[in-house]
Amino acid sequence: MASPTDTQQQEQLPKTQPKFPHPKHSYHQPAPHTPAPHPSGLQVIVAGAGIGGLMTSILLERAGINHVLLERATTFKPLGAALTLSAQTVRMFDQLGLLKELHACSKFVSGMTFYRQDLSPIARTPLEHFNERYGYASLGMSRPEFMTFLLKQVVPHRIHWGKRVLNTMQNVHGVMVRCQDGTTYHGDILIGADGAYSAVRQSLYKNLSKKGVKLSKNDLSPLRFEMFCNVGVAKNLDPAKFTKLKEEWVELEAILANDQPITIWTIPCQNNRMAWVAGGKLVAPRVSEGEESVRLSDWETRTEEDLSKQLRGIKLTQGENVTVGDLIDSTEPELISRVLLEDKLFYTWFEGRTVLLGDAVHKLLPFGGQGATQAILDSIALVDLLSAIPSKQPAVIKQAFKSYYSYRFPSAKAAYKSSAMASKLSGNRGMFADMSRSLALKHMPQSVVRMMMDKLHMERPIVSFMEPPGQCGIVMPNAPMATDIYDSAKNEPELEKSETVAV
Ligand SMILES: Cc1cc2nc3c(=O)[nH]c(=O)nc-3n(C[C@H](O)[C@H](O)[C@H](O)COP(=O)(O)OP(=O)(O)OC[C@H]3O[C@@H](n4cnc5c(N)ncnc54)[C@H](O)[C@@H]3O)c2cc1C
């Protein structure tokens, strides 16, 4: 039953979504040029062509840095549900001259609304003012469409498909990667962007342990699953039925199921598609064990019949008389993924010539919407630093990696914490959970919410090797660039020689 405060909030929520104006954008158009090969002559190997790996390849190309991208999948698989990107990362796409194309595969996100199963609203977080405040509207898109967009920007010969990295070795002279098919790759730097079960990370940690380097207990402990979700993208939906598909501005909607700790998230996407996620807490949390965990946590095609049956009848707000069942029926069964979700923040991000980014070092729960953002932010900082190095001497590389870590770790840690909190807010049930939700979503003063959002969006990094875009918003970006941290660190006393791992 709704409490008096719930009712008040219900009255504050509009019955139908107001029309927001089209965000005004003067798309930045960087002058076309082919970058000269980077003076350091750096050869980079990137493992993993997920969001972090693809983004890294795009930026390395613009910086003129030679590289290969190794992906274990033999071809691109359009898996996953949805992603949201805010001005934190959208500004960089504007700098690259890709914003118009990104807009073409996304919708503008006006807010996030939580509902009970009977579709009475609980609370709404407005996002429609982000365009004015931070220069860019938040965007929502299906993950497959975003991946296709990124893939289109990557120079085809850079990607080597069907290359599962097995192990890696490094010494003062370089780094070597061995793949399952027997091929080996040699380079100056290895970037592990190969996800939560990163083979690069495992190899790095193993070699460090062999050398007698003591890793933290946190880094050595297995990943733990407490949550799960089924995800997919429903296609060819009828906009006359799913009426919100027609809108330019869309709401991210979360419906809290009544009798089970499951939340159903939906967001309308371009081309009459609706991305959906049905997830919650596992009854019995599990700890990952070797290969078995890899199978369980990968975003593979696997549905859970029982869950689908339980949720089919739940009504959605994205149209007239539409249900979760309608979405499941419009999703190709082989593109529905069932995933167990783990979260973990690793403390060791680099050593010698190897550095990690994205889920390989910070696996976040997806309910905070920060997984892709954090991987992209890592990529911007790392490539910007690599573009600034004068040579490929081990000490120079080490300095760049140290600056990358000092710049990125605090922000990744904050995202890790906020994602865990968001998962609790949507996942937990019971009186205490209702009270916490109410406090966090409804009773927090708008001024405090605004302050938190402003702080988050101060960080809207761009790369220093290209001209900046013009757009900014009322709140100016004022966090330091990764290269500022590198420059100040250069004045520190001489670095000790990079440690070596036997090849
Ligand atoms: C198929 C899939 C679907 C997803 N769907 C969603 C979603 O709907 N919503 C959401 O919020 N998040 C989703 N995620 C997670 C989200 O993409 C990541 O949290 C975030 O983008 C960080 O990306 P990443 O590049 O660090 O890692 P990932 O996106 O996990 O990419 C890692 C890449 O490395 C490859 N790889 C792994 N091991 C090796 C190896 N040994 N050798 C070579 N390549 C390797 C993988 O195949 C993958 O392409 C999904 C991830 C995947 C892989």
Ligand as a Chemical Component Dictionary entry (heavy atoms), coordinates in Angstrom:
data_LIG
# 
_chem_comp.id                   LIG 
_chem_comp.type                 NON-POLYMER 
_chem_comp.pdbx_formal_charge   0 
_chem_comp.three_letter_code    LIG 
# 
loop_
_chem_comp_atom.comp_id 
_chem_comp_atom.atom_id 
_chem_comp_atom.alt_atom_id 
_chem_comp_atom.type_symbol 
_chem_comp_atom.charge 
_chem_comp_atom.model_Cartn_x 
_chem_comp_atom.model_Cartn_y 
_chem_comp_atom.model_Cartn_z 
_chem_comp_atom.pdbx_ordinal 
LIG C1  C1  C 0 28.554 -9.660  -24.717 1  
LIG C2  C2  C 0 28.465 -8.628  -23.622 2  
LIG C3  C3  C 0 27.225 -8.028  -23.335 3  
LIG C4  C4  C 0 27.118 -7.065  -22.339 4  
LIG N1  N1  N 0 25.913 -6.460  -22.124 5  
LIG C5  C5  C 0 25.810 -5.467  -21.223 6  
LIG C6  C6  C 0 24.588 -4.775  -21.017 7  
LIG O1  O1  O 0 23.589 -5.057  -21.646 8  
LIG N2  N2  N 0 24.547 -3.759  -20.111 9  
LIG C7  C7  C 0 25.661 -3.416  -19.400 10 
LIG O2  O2  O 0 25.590 -2.482  -18.597 11 
LIG N3  N3  N 0 26.827 -4.050  -19.562 12 
LIG C8  C8  C 0 26.945 -5.061  -20.461 13 
LIG N4  N4  N 0 28.142 -5.700  -20.657 14 
LIG C9  C9  C 0 29.291 -5.266  -19.866 15 
LIG C10 C10 C 0 29.852 -3.961  -20.394 16 
LIG O3  O3  O 0 30.023 -4.014  -21.793 17 
LIG C11 C11 C 0 31.186 -3.761  -19.692 18 
LIG O4  O4  O 0 30.951 -3.678  -18.305 19 
LIG C12 C12 C 0 31.847 -2.459  -20.038 20 
LIG O5  O5  O 0 31.557 -2.026  -21.296 21 
LIG C13 C13 C 0 33.362 -2.584  -19.899 22 
LIG O6  O6  O 0 33.864 -3.100  -21.094 23 
LIG P1  P1  P 0 35.239 -3.848  -21.232 24 
LIG O7  O7  O 0 35.681 -3.584  -22.628 25 
LIG O8  O8  O 0 36.159 -3.546  -20.135 26 
LIG O9  O9  O 0 34.857 -5.390  -21.041 27 
LIG P2  P2  P 0 33.930 -6.312  -21.904 28 
LIG O10 O10 O 0 32.806 -5.561  -22.468 29 
LIG O11 O11 O 0 33.652 -7.516  -21.081 30 
LIG O12 O12 O 0 34.859 -6.762  -23.146 31 
LIG C14 C14 C 0 35.935 -7.666  -23.006 32 
LIG C15 C15 C 0 36.264 -8.218  -24.384 33 
LIG O13 O13 O 0 37.426 -9.033  -24.265 34 
LIG C16 C16 C 0 37.210 -10.256 -24.941 35 
LIG N5  N5  N 0 38.053 -11.260 -24.285 36 
LIG C17 C17 C 0 37.861 -11.856 -23.083 37 
LIG N6  N6  N 0 38.866 -12.703 -22.803 38 
LIG C18 C18 C 0 39.715 -12.637 -23.856 39 
LIG C19 C19 C 0 40.953 -13.278 -24.148 40 
LIG N7  N7  N 0 41.508 -14.175 -23.315 41 
LIG N8  N8  N 0 41.588 -12.987 -25.316 42 
LIG C20 C20 C 0 41.054 -12.065 -26.183 43 
LIG N9  N9  N 0 39.866 -11.447 -25.956 44 
LIG C21 C21 C 0 39.216 -11.715 -24.801 45 
LIG C22 C22 C 0 35.720 -10.494 -24.794 46 
LIG O14 O14 O 0 35.242 -11.387 -25.780 47 
LIG C23 C23 C 0 35.158 -9.097  -24.955 48 
LIG O15 O15 O 0 34.956 -8.758  -26.298 49 
LIG C24 C24 C 0 28.285 -6.693  -21.601 50 
LIG C25 C25 C 0 29.522 -7.299  -21.876 51 
LIG C26 C26 C 0 29.638 -8.243  -22.888 52 
LIG C27 C27 C 0 30.993 -8.866  -23.191 53 
# 
loop_
_chem_comp_bond.comp_id 
_chem_comp_bond.atom_id_1 
_chem_comp_bond.atom_id_2 
_chem_comp_bond.value_order 
_chem_comp_bond.pdbx_ordinal 
LIG C1  C2  SING 1  
LIG C2  C3  SING 2  
LIG C2  C26 DOUB 3  
LIG C3  C4  DOUB 4  
LIG C4  N1  SING 5  
LIG C4  C24 SING 6  
LIG N1  C5  DOUB 7  
LIG C5  C6  SING 8  
LIG C5  C8  SING 9  
LIG C6  O1  DOUB 10 
LIG C6  N2  SING 11 
LIG N2  C7  SING 12 
LIG C7  O2  DOUB 13 
LIG C7  N3  SING 14 
LIG N3  C8  DOUB 15 
LIG C8  N4  SING 16 
LIG N4  C9  SING 17 
LIG N4  C24 SING 18 
LIG C9  C10 SING 19 
LIG C10 O3  SING 20 
LIG C10 C11 SING 21 
LIG C11 O4  SING 22 
LIG C11 C12 SING 23 
LIG C12 O5  SING 24 
LIG C12 C13 SING 25 
LIG C13 O6  SING 26 
LIG O6  P1  SING 27 
LIG P1  O7  DOUB 28 
LIG P1  O8  SING 29 
LIG P1  O9  SING 30 
LIG O9  P2  SING 31 
LIG P2  O10 DOUB 32 
LIG P2  O11 SING 33 
LIG P2  O12 SING 34 
LIG O12 C14 SING 35 
LIG C14 C15 SING 36 
LIG C15 O13 SING 37 
LIG C15 C23 SING 38 
LIG O13 C16 SING 39 
LIG C16 N5  SING 40 
LIG C16 C22 SING 41 
LIG N5  C17 SING 42 
LIG N5  C21 SING 43 
LIG C17 N6  DOUB 44 
LIG N6  C18 SING 45 
LIG C18 C19 SING 46 
LIG C18 C21 DOUB 47 
LIG C19 N7  SING 48 
LIG C19 N8  DOUB 49 
LIG N8  C20 SING 50 
LIG C20 N9  DOUB 51 
LIG N9  C21 SING 52 
LIG C22 O14 SING 53 
LIG C22 C23 SING 54 
LIG C23 O15 SING 55 
LIG C24 C25 DOUB 56 
LIG C25 C26 SING 57 
LIG C26 C27 SING 58 
# 
